[in-house]
Amino acid sequence: MDFLTGTGLAASAGLNAYVPLLAVGLLDRFTSVVDLGPGYAWLSNGWVLAILGVLLLLEIVADKIPAIDSFNDMIQSIVRPTSGGIVFGSTAVSQIAGVNVGGVDTVTDPAAYAHSGAWISIVLGIVIALVIHLLKMGARPILNTASAGLAAPVVSTAEDGASILLVVAAIFLPVLVVGFLVLVVLAIFWVLKKRRERKDRKTRVHVY
């Protein structure tokens, strides 16, 4: 179940880097639902939470403006995977919803940490968030072009909502993450199909 929890949090980061970081940090600081442990306790620091809140607001605004959203996606190509690695990695040392989803303590010996395999969760988080980010980045231009930019705020709001729902599902009912993964696979095929259609249209126009 810890894999589904980490997957859900990392996928959420692929849509919005700051939603899962802020959510996990707040839950650790103000509730007993999440216990990050000493290794990731910095996520619940007051200053960190404040900075994440500001960055989240900036992200929400920037992602809803055509053209700026594409530029923002380029910047987020580093931020979102990093966030995914952090939140997935946190599941290796945390208790979430009262369940110990890891058991690896604070990293004091890098060699021992490498042999423990705990770093694998960080790599998985990076990869999952990157895949979701690339899917989002590939779909946005298609939707913006088809709607003359009108789709940007609507799609962005839906992505923010999905990011929040993924965090809730990952923490409280991880099995729901499986359904999201199915939707991701379908979305990948859709994006690839649309990109191929656009390429074919350009080729026909060039030939004529």
Number of C-alpha atoms within 10 A of each C-alpha: 12 21 18 19 27 31 29 34 40 39 37 34 35 34 31 30 30 26 25 29 27 20 20 23 26 17 17 23 19 10 11 12 17 23 25 23 19 12 17 20 15 14 23 22 14 13 11 14 21 13 12 20 16 12 14 18 11 11 19 18 14 19 23 21 17 19 15 13 22 20 13 16 23 14 11 21 17 14 19 28 28 22 29 36 26 24 31 32 26 30 29 26 23 26 21 24 17 13 14 15 19 17 13 17 14 12 14 9 8 9 9 11 15 12 9 11 12 21 15 15 23 25 18 20 31 27 20 25 32 27 18 24 26 17 21 20 20 18 19 22 19 17 15 18 13 11 11 12 17 15 20 23 19 10 18 22 16 13 18 18 15 17 25 20 17 28 27 20 19 28 22 15 15 21 14 17 23 13 9 16 15 10 11 16 11 11 16 18 12 14 17 14 12 15 15 12 12 12 12 12 12 11 11 9 9 8 7 5
